[in-house]
Amino acid sequence: MDVSAVLVRVGERVAEYFARAQSLVCRETVSIQTLNTSFTGDGSLTRQLVYDLRIEWQPAASPDEAPVANAIREIVSVGGRRPRPNDEPKCMDPKPVTPDPLAMLLPNKQSEFTFNWAGFTKVDGKPAVMIDYRSRETGKPVVTKKDEDCYEFDAPGRTRGRVWIDQSSGDVLRLDEALTGMVDFDYTDQSRSRMFSSWTIERADTSIRYRQLTFQDPEETLTVPISIDRMTVIRNSIGLTLTPRVRISQRFSDYRRFVTEGRIVQ
């Protein structure tokens, strides 16, 4: 199989998807759960949130510019009730604006990764091809304090993944990503008299599933995300206590299209 030809087709399909998906809105249900040492639920559901989610798409105006494909969230409920001013966002909540994971497969983003053939398979009964990817460049791990006992970790280029692609349509059916290895983070908190903290991210796994849905007026079929599952494992915390094992599940439902119309009034 010609990997380059597959990537060209996938890049075109992803750009088409963003152009059409920007007229869609869906319901996103997020569950955040702490895990025990056997990686099963410890009985506590830390947080449950519901959002209205849509895609913001700005194609590149020139070859030198990067396109923008973001997921935009508006909070609907927290723990089954309407949100209050101090409810959102918390440390592990999805951000109001996040880059769409498929943006990495856009034509002018593919050069940032190396891609390799991984074989044939089936996903939900559909013949598919598998492509493995990995970042070309590796950056320094950085930890940023966002709030009291809330930190943001960034390990550029330290992930690898696999994408499953529909042989017939060229649509992405699944995308998995994980760390290439454990990543150490060091941080000195200036607000606490230069207190030093160190963490190791042992695992940071993500699995995204996609499925075809049919829309009316006009009739069209789109392959849209239906679920995202993430699991993070942190160990060797020194100085501060962080949640060592967390699972975050995101479920997408109630897809609907919004359209605008205008009329000329004389």
C-alpha positions in Angstrom: 0.0 0.0 0.0 1.3 3.5 -0.9 1.3 5.4 2.4 1.8 8.7 0.6 -1.3 8.2 -1.5 -3.3 7.2 1.6 -2.2 10.3 3.4 -3.1 12.6 0.5 -6.6 11.1 0.4 -7.0 11.3 4.2 -5.8 15.0 4.2 -8.5 15.9 1.6 -11.2 14.0 3.5 -10.3 15.7 6.8 -10.4 19.2 5.3 -13.8 18.3 3.7 -15.0 17.1 7.1 -14.1 20.3 8.9 -15.8 22.4 6.1 -19.0 20.4 6.6 -18.9 19.8 10.3 -18.8 23.6 11.1 -22.6 23.6 10.6 -23.1 20.8 13.2 -23.6 21.0 16.9 -23.7 18.0 19.3 -24.1 17.1 22.9 -20.9 16.1 24.7 -21.1 14.3 28.0 -17.9 14.2 30.0 -17.2 11.9 33.0 -14.1 12.2 35.1 -13.3 9.3 37.4 -10.4 8.4 39.7 -9.0 4.9 39.5 -7.5 2.5 42.0 -4.2 0.6 41.6 -5.8 -2.0 39.4 -7.0 0.7 37.1 -10.7 0.1 37.8 -13.1 2.7 39.2 -12.7 3.3 42.9 -16.4 4.0 43.3 -16.2 7.8 43.0 -17.3 9.8 40.0 -15.2 12.9 40.4 -17.2 15.1 38.0 -19.8 14.9 35.2 -20.4 17.7 32.7 -22.5 18.2 29.7 -21.6 20.6 26.9 -22.9 21.8 23.5 -20.0 21.4 21.1 -19.3 22.7 17.7 -16.4 22.9 15.3 -14.7 26.1 14.3 -12.9 25.9 10.9 -10.7 28.5 9.3 -8.9 27.1 6.2 -5.4 28.5 5.5 -5.6 31.6 3.2 -2.1 30.8 1.9 0.4 28.0 1.9 2.4 29.8 4.6 -0.6 30.0 7.0 -1.9 27.2 9.2 -5.6 26.3 9.2 -7.5 26.5 12.4 -9.8 23.6 13.5 -11.0 23.9 17.1 -13.7 22.3 19.2 -15.8 25.1 20.9 -17.7 24.1 24.1 -20.5 25.8 25.9 -21.4 24.3 29.4 -24.9 23.0 29.8 -24.9 21.2 33.1 -22.6 20.2 36.0 -23.5 17.1 38.0 -27.0 17.0 36.4 -27.9 20.7 37.3 -27.5 24.0 35.6 -24.0 25.5 36.0 -23.1 28.0 38.7 -20.4 30.7 38.4 -17.9 28.7 40.4 -18.6 25.4 38.8 -16.5 25.6 35.6 -13.8 25.2 34.6 -12.1 22.9 37.1 -8.6 21.5 36.7 -9.4 18.4 34.7 -12.4 19.8 32.7 -12.1 20.0 28.9 -11.1 23.5 27.9 -13.7 25.8 26.3 -11.5 25.8 23.1 -9.3 22.8 22.1 -7.7 21.8 18.8 -9.5 19.1 17.0 -7.4 15.8 17.0 -7.9 15.3 13.3 -6.1 18.6 12.5 -2.8 16.7 12.5 -3.8 14.9 9.3 -4.4 18.1 7.3 -2.1 18.3 4.3 0.1 21.1 5.7 0.4 19.5 9.1 1.5 16.0 8.0 5.1 17.1 7.5 5.4 17.4 11.3 5.1 13.6 11.6 6.5 10.4 10.2 4.0 7.8 9.0 4.5 4.1 8.5 2.3 1.3 7.1 0.8 -1.0 9.8 -1.4 -3.3 7.9 -5.0 -4.1 7.0 -7.9 -4.8 9.5 -11.6 -4.1 10.0 -13.3 -1.6 12.2 -17.0 -2.1 12.9 -17.1 -4.5 10.0 -15.5 -2.1 7.6 -12.3 -2.9 5.7 -9.6 -0.4 7.0 -5.9 0.3 6.7 -3.7 1.2 9.7 -1.0 3.9 9.6 1.3 4.5 12.6 2.7 8.0 13.2 5.2 9.8 15.4 6.3 13.4 15.8 9.5 14.3 13.9 10.8 16.7 16.7 10.9 16.3 20.4 10.7 19.3 22.8 11.5 19.9 26.4 8.8 18.8 28.9 7.1 21.8 30.5 4.8 22.0 33.5 2.7 25.2 34.1 0.8 26.0 37.3 -2.7 27.0 36.4 -4.3 27.2 39.8 -3.8 26.0 43.4 -2.8 22.3 43.0 -3.7 22.4 39.3 -0.9 22.0 36.7 -0.8 21.7 33.0 1.8 19.2 31.5 3.1 19.5 28.0 5.5 17.0 26.4 5.9 18.0 22.8 6.9 15.3 20.4 6.8 12.5 23.0 3.7 10.7 21.7 3.1 8.1 19.0 -0.1 6.8 17.6 -2.1 4.8 15.1 -4.9 5.8 12.8 -7.5 3.5 11.3 -8.7 4.6 7.8 -11.8 3.4 5.9 -10.5 1.8 2.7 -13.7 2.9 0.8 -14.2 6.5 1.9 -10.8 7.5 3.2 -12.5 8.6 6.5 -10.8 8.2 9.9 -12.5 5.5 11.9 -10.3 5.4 15.0 -7.3 7.2 16.3 -5.2 6.1 19.3 -2.3 7.9 20.9 0.1 7.2 23.8 3.4 8.3 25.2 6.6 7.0 23.7 7.9 6.4 27.3 7.6 7.8 30.8 8.2 11.6 31.0 9.7 13.4 33.9 8.6 16.9 34.8 10.3 19.3 37.3 8.8 22.5 38.7 9.8 25.1 41.1 6.9 27.0 42.7 8.0 30.6 43.1 4.8 31.4 45.1 5.7 28.8 47.7 9.2 30.0 48.5 10.8 28.1 45.6 9.3 24.7 46.6 10.5 22.0 44.2 8.2 19.4 42.8 8.8 16.5 40.5 6.3 14.2 38.7 6.6 11.3 36.2 3.8 10.9 33.7 3.8 7.1 33.3 0.8 6.8 30.9 -1.3 9.3 28.9 -3.5 7.2 26.6 -6.2 8.4 24.2 -8.5 6.5 22.0 -11.0 8.2 19.7 -13.8 6.4 17.8 -15.7 7.7 14.7 -18.9 6.6 13.1 -21.0 7.5 10.1 -24.2 9.5 10.6 -26.8 10.6 8.0 -28.2 14.1 8.1 -31.3 15.5 6.2 -32.1 18.8 4.4 -29.9 18.3 2.5 -29.2 14.6 2.9 -25.5 13.8 3.5 -23.4 11.3 5.4 -20.5 12.4 7.7 -18.1 10.3 9.8 -18.2 12.1 13.2 -16.6 11.4 16.6 -18.7 9.3 19.0 -16.3 8.7 21.9 -13.0 9.7 23.4 -11.4 7.8 26.3 -8.4 9.1 28.1 -6.3 7.7 30.9 -3.5 9.4 32.8 -1.2 7.9 35.4 1.1 10.1 37.4 3.7 8.8 39.9 6.6 10.0 42.0 4.8 13.1 43.2 7.0 15.1 45.5 5.8 18.1 47.5 2.2 18.2 46.3 -0.5 15.6 46.0 -1.9 15.0 42.5 -4.6 12.6 41.5 -2.4 9.6 40.5 -4.8 7.8 38.1 -7.7 9.4 36.2 -10.0 8.3 33.4 -11.9 10.8 31.4 -14.6 9.7 29.0 -16.3 11.9 26.4 -19.4 10.8 24.6 -20.9 12.7 21.6 -24.6 12.4 20.8 -27.6 14.3 19.5 -25.8 15.6 16.4 -27.9 18.2 14.7 -27.3 20.7 11.9 -27.9 24.4 12.2 -28.4 26.5 9.1 -28.9 30.2 8.6 -31.0 31.8 5.9 -31.6 35.3 4.8 -34.1 37.3 2.7 -34.0 40.6 0.9 -36.6 43.1 2.1 -37.3 46.0 -0.3 
